[in-house]
């Protein structure tokens, strides 16, 4: 006979039969296959032997005095430590009802007497291997559950830590904003008062530039504080922002100022579910950003619906930016903005993109060649009166 894999050679088999001849034949054959064989002549002894030293498999006769094979199998399957042991019935009973009863009591296979040992050997080998695989799979699942539990606990700890950091960041930004505004208000107020004392019409041309610099710097500082506060609110408590409906035409009006464009009649029936003031702010910021990268006098804007999104596509002819710089442009920590024509916009472009992202839209650059490119703003649109239906259904 062929050699068995090492994992099967040392397998323990409990053979249960009240006929000594059957015990002898089965034991002798299985030992020749290098199994560890433990023969017992009765059901009660089989249960005791299994509890004292659980086998890898049980070969079980059905017709035995005192306790039949069905009863033995049910007792084994009721024991938490023994229930996974495969039980193969070997019996002279060949009726279908007998086999059904054997399987319903917990058996995994049924061999009819008189048996051929090749059949017994093949089925024993198969079920020991299946049992081994199931056992390894249970251990793997247990280890996996343990690892998942540990990882989940680590993630929960990290999440709580991040929430604490977010809380500290929010408090820090609020504190800085407040502490910044207090002295800034005084500084700007005093400067405004001093400038008001001058008659701007009579001021020497050599110092008149100060008025322009002061006004632009004042506007930029105040906008920076407002944008930083808005970004913080969106990142930390954006889910609490209220929403309403804003028509596509209103968004187009805010985003298209100064551009040549055509509005199809279909846009009259489109709306966006978002907070109107925030979307207007984002659209105006997108408009100003696009103008930073345009030289020609009559800039163009393409307005269309794509996959349920209202899109405003600004054509740019002075986009001196690489693809990598375009991708990083809207990052809060990006240095790209400070080296472009849009540096005076400060964080307003970052805030605009975060607003659009919050309501399911986006703001991004597409870079082509020779300073040519596009700025695309999009938002998910719906047809008026059909809040769950995407705008793409119109097309």
C-alpha positions as a Markdown table, in Angstrom:
| # | Residue | x | y | z |
|---|---|---|---|---|
| 1 | Unk | 0.0 | 0.0 | 0.0 |
| 2 | Unk | 1.1 | 3.6 | -0.7 |
| 3 | Unk | 2.7 | 5.6 | 2.1 |
| 4 | Unk | 0.5 | 8.1 | 3.8 |
| 5 | Unk | 1.4 | 11.7 | 4.5 |
| 6 | Unk | 3.2 | 12.3 | 7.8 |
| 7 | Unk | 0.3 | 14.2 | 9.2 |
| 8 | Unk | -1.9 | 11.0 | 8.8 |
| 9 | Unk | 0.5 | 8.3 | 9.9 |
| 10 | Unk | 0.3 | 9.3 | 13.6 |
| 11 | Unk | -3.5 | 9.8 | 13.5 |
| 12 | Unk | -5.4 | 8.0 | 16.3 |
| 13 | Unk | -8.5 | 5.9 | 15.3 |
| 14 | Unk | -11.0 | 4.6 | 17.8 |
| 15 | Unk | -12.6 | 1.4 | 16.4 |
| 16 | Unk | -15.9 | 0.4 | 18.1 |
| 17 | Unk | -17.5 | -3.0 | 17.4 |
| 18 | Unk | -18.9 | -5.7 | 19.7 |
| 19 | Unk | -17.6 | -8.5 | 17.3 |
| 20 | Unk | -14.0 | -9.4 | 18.2 |
| 21 | Unk | -13.3 | -10.6 | 14.7 |
| 22 | Unk | -14.3 | -7.3 | 13.2 |
| 23 | Unk | -12.2 | -5.4 | 15.8 |
| 24 | Unk | -9.2 | -7.6 | 15.0 |
| 25 | Unk | -9.5 | -7.3 | 11.2 |
| 26 | Unk | -10.0 | -3.5 | 11.2 |
| 27 | Unk | -7.2 | -2.9 | 13.8 |
| 28 | Unk | -4.7 | -5.1 | 11.9 |
| 29 | Unk | -5.4 | -3.4 | 8.6 |
| 30 | Unk | -5.2 | 0.2 | 10.0 |
| 31 | Unk | -2.1 | -0.5 | 11.9 |
| 32 | Unk | -0.5 | -1.6 | 8.7 |
| 33 | Unk | -1.3 | 1.8 | 7.4 |
| 34 | Unk | 0.7 | 3.3 | 10.3 |
| 35 | Unk | -2.3 | 4.6 | 12.2 |
| 36 | Unk | -2.6 | 4.5 | 16.0 |
| 37 | Unk | -5.5 | 2.1 | 16.6 |
| 38 | Unk | -7.5 | 1.8 | 19.8 |
| 39 | Unk | -10.1 | -1.0 | 19.6 |
| 40 | Unk | -13.1 | -1.1 | 22.1 |
| 41 | Unk | -16.0 | -3.6 | 22.2 |
| 42 | Unk | -18.8 | -1.5 | 23.5 |
| 43 | Unk | -20.5 | 1.9 | 23.4 |
| 44 | Unk | -19.9 | 2.9 | 27.0 |
| 45 | Unk | -16.2 | 2.0 | 26.7 |
| 46 | Unk | -15.9 | 4.0 | 23.5 |
| 47 | Unk | -17.3 | 7.1 | 25.2 |
| 48 | Unk | -14.9 | 6.7 | 28.2 |
| 49 | Unk | -11.9 | 6.2 | 25.8 |
| 50 | Unk | -12.8 | 9.2 | 23.7 |
| 51 | Unk | -13.2 | 11.5 | 26.8 |
| 52 | Unk | -9.9 | 10.3 | 28.3 |
| 53 | Unk | -7.9 | 10.6 | 25.0 |
| 54 | Unk | -9.8 | 12.1 | 22.1 |
| 55 | Unk | -9.1 | 10.3 | 18.8 |
| 56 | Unk | -8.8 | 11.8 | 15.3 |
| 57 | Unk | -11.5 | 9.6 | 14.0 |
| 58 | Unk | -14.1 | 7.0 | 15.2 |
| 59 | Unk | -15.1 | 3.9 | 13.2 |
| 60 | Unk | -18.4 | 2.9 | 14.8 |
| 61 | Unk | -20.6 | -0.2 | 14.5 |
| 62 | Unk | -24.4 | 0.4 | 14.8 |
| 63 | Unk | -25.8 | -2.9 | 16.2 |
| 64 | Unk | -24.3 | -3.3 | 19.7 |
| 65 | Unk | -25.8 | -4.4 | 23.0 |
| 66 | Unk | -26.3 | -1.9 | 25.9 |
| 67 | Unk | -25.8 | 1.1 | 23.7 |
| 68 | Unk | -26.1 | 1.2 | 19.9 |
| 69 | Unk | -23.9 | 3.3 | 17.5 |
| 70 | Unk | -26.6 | 6.0 | 17.0 |
| 71 | Unk | -26.6 | 6.7 | 20.8 |
| 72 | Unk | -22.8 | 6.7 | 21.0 |
| 73 | Unk | -22.5 | 9.2 | 18.2 |
| 74 | Unk | -25.1 | 11.5 | 19.7 |
| 75 | Unk | -23.3 | 11.5 | 23.0 |
| 76 | Unk | -20.0 | 12.3 | 21.3 |
| 77 | Unk | -21.5 | 15.1 | 19.3 |
| 78 | Unk | -23.1 | 16.6 | 22.5 |
| 79 | Unk | -19.7 | 16.9 | 24.1 |
| 80 | Unk | -18.0 | 20.3 | 23.3 |
| 81 | Unk | -14.5 | 18.7 | 23.3 |
| 82 | Unk | -15.5 | 15.7 | 21.1 |
| 83 | Unk | -18.1 | 17.1 | 18.7 |
| 84 | Unk | -15.7 | 17.9 | 15.9 |
| 85 | Unk | -14.3 | 14.3 | 15.8 |
| 86 | Unk | -15.5 | 12.6 | 12.5 |
| 87 | Unk | -17.6 | 9.5 | 13.0 |
| 88 | Unk | -17.8 | 6.8 | 10.2 |
| 89 | Unk | -20.4 | 4.2 | 10.7 |
| 90 | Unk | -19.6 | 0.6 | 9.6 |
| 91 | Unk | -22.7 | -1.6 | 9.6 |
| 92 | Unk | -24.5 | -4.6 | 8.0 |
| 93 | Unk | -27.6 | -2.4 | 7.9 |
| 94 | Unk | -27.9 | -1.2 | 4.3 |
| 95 | Unk | -31.4 | 0.3 | 4.1 |
| 96 | Unk | -31.6 | 4.0 | 3.2 |
| 97 | Unk | -33.5 | 4.7 | 6.5 |
| 98 | Unk | -30.5 | 3.3 | 8.5 |
| 99 | Unk | -28.1 | 5.6 | 6.6 |
| 100 | Unk | -30.3 | 8.6 | 7.0 |
| 101 | Unk | -30.5 | 7.9 | 10.8 |
| 102 | Unk | -26.7 | 7.6 | 10.9 |
| 103 | Unk | -26.1 | 10.9 | 9.3 |
| 104 | Unk | -28.8 | 12.7 | 11.3 |
| 105 | Unk | -27.1 | 11.4 | 14.5 |
| 106 | Unk | -23.9 | 13.2 | 13.5 |
| 107 | Unk | -22.0 | 10.7 | 11.3 |
| 108 | Unk | -19.9 | 11.9 | 8.3 |
| 109 | Unk | -19.9 | 8.7 | 6.3 |
| 110 | Unk | -21.4 | 5.2 | 6.1 |
| 111 | Unk | -19.7 | 1.9 | 5.0 |
| 112 | Unk | -21.8 | -1.2 | 4.5 |
| 113 | Unk | -20.5 | -4.6 | 5.7 |
| 114 | Unk | -19.0 | -6.7 | 4.3 |
| 115 | Unk | -16.5 | -4.0 | 3.5 |
| 116 | Unk | -13.5 | -3.8 | 1.2 |
| 117 | Unk | -10.5 | -2.5 | 3.2 |
| 118 | Unk | -9.4 | -0.2 | 0.3 |
| 119 | Unk | -12.7 | 1.6 | 0.6 |
| 120 | Unk | -12.3 | 1.8 | 4.4 |
| 121 | Unk | -8.7 | 3.1 | 4.0 |
| 122 | Unk | -9.7 | 5.7 | 1.4 |
| 123 | Unk | -12.6 | 7.1 | 3.5 |
| 124 | Unk | -10.6 | 7.1 | 6.7 |
| 125 | Unk | -7.8 | 9.0 | 5.0 |
| 126 | Unk | -10.2 | 11.5 | 3.4 |
| 127 | Unk | -12.1 | 12.3 | 6.6 |
| 128 | Unk | -8.9 | 12.6 | 8.8 |
| 129 | Unk | -7.5 | 15.0 | 6.3 |
| 130 | Unk | -10.8 | 17.0 | 6.1 |
| 131 | Unk | -10.9 | 17.1 | 9.9 |
| 132 | Unk | -7.3 | 18.4 | 10.0 |
| 133 | Unk | -8.1 | 21.1 | 7.5 |
| 134 | Unk | -11.3 | 22.1 | 9.4 |
| 135 | Unk | -9.2 | 22.2 | 12.6 |
| 136 | Unk | -6.6 | 24.4 | 11.0 |
| 137 | Unk | -9.3 | 26.7 | 9.5 |
| 138 | Unk | -10.9 | 27.1 | 13.0 |
| 139 | Unk | -7.5 | 28.0 | 14.5 |
| 140 | Unk | -6.9 | 30.4 | 11.6 |
| 141 | Unk | -10.3 | 32.0 | 12.1 |
| 142 | Unk | -9.7 | 32.3 | 15.9 |
| 143 | Unk | -6.4 | 33.9 | 15.3 |
| 144 | Unk | -7.9 | 36.2 | 12.7 |
| 145 | Unk | -10.7 | 37.2 | 15.0 |
| 146 | Unk | -8.1 | 37.9 | 17.7 |
| 147 | Unk | -6.0 | 40.0 | 15.3 |
| 148 | Unk | -9.1 | 41.8 | 14.1 |
| 149 | Unk | -10.1 | 42.5 | 17.7 |
| 150 | Unk | -6.7 | 43.8 | 18.5 |
| 151 | Unk | -6.5 | 45.9 | 15.4 |
| 152 | Unk | -10.0 | 47.3 | 16.1 |
| 153 | Unk | -9.0 | 48.2 | 19.6 |
| 154 | Unk | -5.8 | 49.9 | 18.2 |
| 155 | Unk | -7.9 | 51.8 | 15.6 |
| 156 | Unk | -10.4 | 52.9 | 18.3 |
| 157 | Unk | -7.6 | 54.2 | 20.4 |
| 158 | Unk | -6.1 | 56.0 | 17.5 |
| 159 | Unk | -9.5 | 57.4 | 16.6 |
| 160 | Unk | -10.0 | 58.7 | 20.1 |
| 161 | Unk | -6.6 | 60.2 | 20.0 |
| 162 | Unk | -7.3 | 61.9 | 16.6 |
| 163 | Unk | -10.6 | 63.2 | 18.0 |
| 164 | Unk | -8.7 | 64.7 | 20.9 |
| 165 | Unk | -6.2 | 66.2 | 18.5 |
| 166 | Unk | -9.1 | 67.6 | 16.4 |
| 167 | Unk | -10.6 | 69.1 | 19.6 |
| 168 | Unk | -7.3 | 70.7 | 20.5 |
| 169 | Unk | -6.8 | 72.0 | 17.0 |
| 170 | Unk | -10.3 | 73.5 | 17.1 |
| 171 | Unk | -9.6 | 75.2 | 20.4 |
| 172 | Unk | -6.2 | 76.3 | 19.2 |
| 173 | Unk | -7.6 | 77.9 | 16.0 |
| 174 | Unk | -10.4 | 79.5 | 17.9 |
| 175 | Unk | -7.9 | 80.9 | 20.5 |
| 176 | Unk | -5.5 | 82.1 | 17.8 |
| 177 | Unk | -8.3 | 83.7 | 15.8 |
| 178 | Unk | -9.7 | 85.5 | 18.8 |
| 179 | Unk | -6.3 | 86.6 | 20.0 |
| 180 | Unk | -5.3 | 87.7 | 16.5 |
| 181 | Unk | -8.5 | 89.6 | 15.9 |
| 182 | Unk | -8.3 | 91.6 | 19.1 |
| 183 | Unk | -4.9 | 93.4 | 18.5 |
| 184 | Unk | -5.6 | 93.4 | 14.8 |
| 185 | Unk | -8.8 | 95.3 | 15.3 |
| 186 | Unk | -6.9 | 97.9 | 17.3 |
| 187 | Unk | -4.1 | 98.1 | 14.8 |
| 188 | Unk | -6.4 | 98.4 | 11.8 |
| 189 | Unk | -8.7 | 100.9 | 13.6 |
| 190 | Unk | -5.8 | 103.2 | 14.5 |
| 191 | Unk | -4.4 | 103.0 | 11.0 |
| 192 | Unk | -7.8 | 103.7 | 9.5 |
| 193 | Unk | -8.1 | 106.7 | 11.8 |
| 194 | Unk | -4.7 | 108.0 | 10.8 |
| 195 | Unk | -5.3 | 107.6 | 7.1 |
| 196 | Unk | -8.7 | 109.3 | 7.5 |
| 197 | Unk | -7.0 | 112.4 | 8.8 |
| 198 | Unk | -5.2 | 112.8 | 5.5 |
| 199 | Unk | -6.7 | 114.5 | 2.6 |
| 200 | Unk | -6.1 | 111.8 | 0.0 |
| 201 | Unk | -6.4 | 114.4 | -2.7 |
| 202 | Unk | -3.5 | 116.3 | -1.3 |
| 203 | Unk | -1.2 | 113.5 | -0.2 |
| 204 | Unk | 2.2 | 113.4 | -1.8 |
| 205 | Unk | 2.4 | 110.9 | -4.6 |
| 206 | Unk | 5.4 | 109.3 | -3.0 |
| 207 | Unk | 3.3 | 108.0 | -0.1 |
| 208 | Unk | -0.1 | 107.6 | -1.8 |
| 209 | Unk | 0.8 | 103.9 | -2.5 |
| 210 | Unk | 0.5 | 103.3 | 1.2 |
| 211 | Unk | -3.2 | 103.7 | 1.0 |
| 212 | Unk | -3.5 | 101.0 | -1.7 |
| 213 | Unk | -1.1 | 98.6 | 0.1 |
| 214 | Unk | -3.0 | 99.1 | 3.4 |
| 215 | Unk | -6.4 | 98.5 | 1.9 |
| 216 | Unk | -5.3 | 95.3 | 0.0 |
| 217 | Unk | -3.4 | 94.0 | 3.0 |
| 218 | Unk | -6.3 | 94.6 | 5.4 |
| 219 | Unk | -8.7 | 92.8 | 3.0 |
| 220 | Unk | -6.3 | 89.9 | 2.6 |
| 221 | Unk | -5.7 | 89.4 | 6.4 |
| 222 | Unk | -9.4 | 89.5 | 7.2 |
| 223 | Unk | -10.2 | 87.1 | 4.4 |
| 224 | Unk | -7.4 | 84.8 | 5.6 |
| 225 | Unk | -8.9 | 84.7 | 9.1 |
| 226 | Unk | -12.4 | 84.0 | 7.7 |
| 227 | Unk | -11.2 | 81.2 | 5.4 |
| 228 | Unk | -9.1 | 79.6 | 8.1 |
| 229 | Unk | -12.2 | 79.5 | 10.4 |
| 230 | Unk | -14.4 | 78.1 | 7.6 |
| 231 | Unk | -11.9 | 75.4 | 6.8 |
| 232 | Unk | -11.7 | 74.4 | 10.5 |
| 233 | Unk | -15.5 | 74.3 | 10.7 |
| 234 | Unk | -15.7 | 72.1 | 7.6 |
| 235 | Unk | -13.1 | 69.7 | 8.8 |
| 236 | Unk | -14.3 | 69.3 | 12.4 |
| 237 | Unk | -18.0 | 69.9 | 12.3 |
| 238 | Unk | -18.9 | 69.9 | 8.7 |
| 239 | Unk | -21.6 | 67.3 | 9.2 |
| 240 | Unk | -23.6 | 69.8 | 11.2 |
| 241 | Unk | -23.8 | 72.3 | 8.3 |
| 242 | Unk | -27.4 | 73.0 | 7.2 |
| 243 | Unk | -28.4 | 72.5 | 3.6 |
| 244 | Unk | -31.0 | 73.9 | 1.2 |
| 245 | Unk | -31.7 | 74.1 | -2.5 |
| 246 | Unk | -29.9 | 76.5 | -4.8 |
| 247 | Unk | -30.7 | 76.7 | -8.5 |
| 248 | Unk | -28.1 | 75.9 | -11.1 |
| 249 | Unk | -28.6 | 79.3 | -12.6 |
| 250 | Unk | -27.7 | 81.1 | -9.4 |
| 251 | Unk | -24.5 | 79.1 | -9.2 |
| 252 | Unk | -23.7 | 79.9 | -12.8 |
| 253 | Unk | -24.3 | 83.6 | -12.1 |
| 254 | Unk | -21.8 | 83.6 | -9.2 |
| 255 | Unk | -19.2 | 81.5 | -11.1 |
| 256 | Unk | -19.5 | 83.0 | -14.6 |
| 257 | Unk | -19.0 | 86.7 | -13.9 |
| 258 | Unk | -16.7 | 88.2 | -16.5 |
| 259 | Unk | -16.8 | 85.1 | -18.8 |
| 260 | Unk | -18.4 | 84.4 | -22.1 |
| 261 | Unk | -20.8 | 81.5 | -21.8 |
| 262 | Unk | -24.0 | 80.0 | -23.1 |
| 263 | Unk | -26.7 | 78.6 | -20.8 |
| 264 | Unk | -29.0 | 75.9 | -22.2 |
| 265 | Unk | -32.7 | 76.0 | -21.2 |
| 266 | Unk | -32.3 | 72.6 | -19.5 |
| 267 | Unk | -30.3 | 74.3 | -16.7 |
| 268 | Unk | -33.4 | 76.1 | -15.6 |
| 269 | Unk | -34.8 | 72.9 | -14.1 |
| 270 | Unk | -31.6 | 72.0 | -12.1 |
| 271 | Unk | -30.9 | 72.5 | -8.5 |
| 272 | Unk | -28.1 | 71.7 | -6.0 |
| 273 | Unk | -28.8 | 70.4 | -2.5 |
| 274 | Unk | -26.3 | 72.5 | -0.5 |
| 275 | Unk | -25.9 | 75.5 | 1.8 |
| 276 | Unk | -26.5 | 78.5 | -0.6 |
| 277 | Unk | -24.2 | 81.1 | 1.0 |
| 278 | Unk | -21.3 | 78.6 | 1.1 |
| 279 | Unk | -21.8 | 77.5 | -2.5 |
| 280 | Unk | -22.0 | 81.1 | -3.7 |
| 281 | Unk | -18.7 | 81.8 | -1.9 |
| 282 | Unk | -17.1 | 78.7 | -3.5 |
| 283 | Unk | -18.3 | 79.7 | -7.0 |
| 284 | Unk | -17.0 | 83.2 | -6.6 |
| 285 | Unk | -13.6 | 81.9 | -5.4 |
| 286 | Unk | -13.4 | 79.5 | -8.4 |
| 287 | Unk | -14.2 | 82.5 | -10.7 |
| 288 | Unk | -11.4 | 84.6 | -9.2 |
| 289 | Unk | -9.0 | 81.7 | -9.3 |
| 290 | Unk | -9.7 | 81.0 | -13.0 |
| 291 | Unk | -9.1 | 84.7 | -13.8 |
| 292 | Unk | -5.6 | 84.5 | -12.2 |
| 293 | Unk | -4.5 | 82.2 | -15.1 |
| 294 | Unk | -6.1 | 84.0 | -18.1 |
| 295 | Unk | -4.5 | 86.6 | -20.3 |
| 296 | Unk | -7.0 | 87.1 | -23.1 |
| 297 | Unk | -9.6 | 89.7 | -22.9 |
| 298 | Unk | -12.7 | 87.5 | -23.6 |
| 299 | Unk | -12.3 | 84.5 | -21.4 |
| 300 | Unk | -14.5 | 81.5 | -22.1 |
| 301 | Unk | -16.5 | 79.3 | -19.8 |
| 302 | Unk | -18.1 | 76.0 | -20.8 |
| 303 | Unk | -21.2 | 74.9 | -18.8 |
| 304 | Unk | -22.6 | 71.4 | -19.1 |
| 305 | Unk | -24.0 | 68.4 | -17.2 |
| 306 | Unk | -21.8 | 65.3 | -16.9 |
| 307 | Unk | -22.8 | 62.1 | -15.1 |
| 308 | Unk | -25.3 | 64.0 | -12.9 |
| 309 | Unk | -23.0 | 66.8 | -12.1 |
| 310 | Unk | -23.3 | 70.5 | -13.0 |
| 311 | Unk | -19.9 | 71.5 | -14.4 |
| 312 | Unk | -18.3 | 74.9 | -14.9 |
| 313 | Unk | -15.2 | 74.5 | -17.1 |
| 314 | Unk | -13.0 | 77.6 | -17.3 |
| 315 | Unk | -10.5 | 77.7 | -20.2 |
| 316 | Unk | -7.1 | 78.9 | -19.1 |
| 317 | Unk | -4.3 | 80.2 | -21.3 |
| 318 | Unk | -1.7 | 81.2 | -18.7 |
| 319 | Unk | -1.5 | 78.1 | -16.5 |
| 320 | Unk | 2.2 | 77.8 | -15.8 |
| 321 | Unk | 1.9 | 74.8 | -13.6 |
| 322 | Unk | 3.0 | 71.2 | -13.8 |
| 323 | Unk | 0.5 | 68.3 | -13.3 |
| 324 | Unk | 2.0 | 67.5 | -9.9 |
| 325 | Unk | 1.7 | 71.2 | -8.8 |
| 326 | Unk | -1.9 | 71.2 | -10.0 |
| 327 | Unk | -2.7 | 68.1 | -7.9 |
| 328 | Unk | -1.2 | 69.7 | -4.8 |
| 329 | Unk | -2.5 | 73.2 | -5.4 |
| 330 | Unk | -5.5 | 72.9 | -3.1 |
| 331 | Unk | -3.7 | 71.2 | -0.2 |
| 332 | Unk | -3.7 | 73.3 | 3.0 |
| 333 | Unk | 0.0 | 73.0 | 3.4 |
| 334 | Unk | 0.9 | 73.5 | -0.3 |
| 335 | Unk | 3.5 | 76.0 | -1.2 |
| 336 | Unk | 2.4 | 76.0 | -4.9 |
| 337 | Unk | -0.2 | 78.7 | -4.4 |
| 338 | Unk | 2.4 | 81.2 | -3.1 |
| 339 | Unk | 4.4 | 80.9 | -6.3 |
| 340 | Unk | 1.5 | 81.4 | -8.7 |
| 341 | Unk | -0.6 | 84.3 | -9.8 |
| 342 | Unk | -3.3 | 83.2 | -7.3 |
| 343 | Unk | -1.1 | 83.9 | -4.2 |
| 344 | Unk | -3.2 | 86.9 | -3.2 |
| 345 | Unk | -6.3 | 84.7 | -2.9 |
| 346 | Unk | -4.8 | 83.1 | 0.2 |
| 347 | Unk | -6.8 | 80.2 | 1.6 |
| 348 | Unk | -10.1 | 81.1 | -0.2 |
| 349 | Unk | -9.3 | 78.5 | -2.9 |
| 350 | Unk | -8.7 | 75.8 | -0.3 |
| 351 | Unk | -11.9 | 76.7 | 1.5 |
| 352 | Unk | -13.8 | 76.7 | -1.9 |
| 353 | Unk | -12.7 | 73.1 | -2.7 |
| 354 | Unk | -13.5 | 71.9 | 0.8 |
| 355 | Unk | -17.0 | 73.4 | 0.5 |
| 356 | Unk | -17.5 | 71.7 | -2.8 |
| 357 | Unk | -16.1 | 68.4 | -1.5 |
| 358 | Unk | -18.4 | 68.6 | 1.5 |
| 359 | Unk | -21.5 | 68.8 | -0.8 |
| 360 | Unk | -20.3 | 66.1 | -3.2 |
| 361 | Unk | -18.5 | 68.2 | -5.7 |
| 362 | Unk | -14.9 | 69.2 | -6.6 |
| 363 | Unk | -12.6 | 71.9 | -7.9 |
| 364 | Unk | -9.5 | 70.8 | -9.9 |
| 365 | Unk | -7.0 | 71.9 | -12.5 |
| 366 | Unk | -6.5 | 70.0 | -15.8 |
| 367 | Unk | -3.0 | 70.7 | -17.3 |
| 368 | Unk | -2.4 | 70.5 | -21.0 |
| 369 | Unk | 0.6 | 71.9 | -22.9 |
| 370 | Unk | 2.1 | 75.4 | -23.5 |
| 371 | Unk | 0.3 | 77.0 | -20.4 |
| 372 | Unk | -3.0 | 75.8 | -21.7 |
| 373 | Unk | -5.4 | 74.1 | -19.2 |
| 374 | Unk | -8.8 | 74.2 | -17.5 |
| 375 | Unk | -10.2 | 74.8 | -14.0 |
| 376 | Unk | -13.3 | 72.6 | -13.5 |
| 377 | Unk | -15.9 | 73.1 | -10.7 |
| 378 | Unk | -18.6 | 70.5 | -10.4 |
| 379 | Unk | -21.5 | 69.7 | -8.0 |
| 380 | Unk | -24.2 | 66.9 | -8.1 |
| 381 | Unk | -27.4 | 68.3 | -9.6 |
| 382 | Unk | -31.0 | 67.2 | -9.4 |
| 383 | Unk | -34.0 | 68.1 | -11.5 |
| 384 | Unk | -36.5 | 70.3 | -9.6 |
| 385 | Unk | -39.2 | 68.2 | -7.9 |
| 386 | Unk | -37.2 | 65.0 | -8.2 |
| 387 | Unk | -34.7 | 65.2 | -5.3 |
| 388 | Unk | -33.5 | 61.6 | -5.7 |
| 389 | Unk | -33.0 | 61.8 | -9.5 |
| 390 | Unk | -29.6 | 62.7 | -10.9 |
| 391 | Unk | -29.3 | 65.4 | -13.5 |
| 392 | Unk | -27.9 | 62.9 | -16.0 |
| 393 | Unk | -31.4 | 61.6 | -16.4 |
| 394 | Unk | -32.2 | 64.7 | -18.4 |
| 395 | Unk | -29.7 | 63.9 | -21.1 |
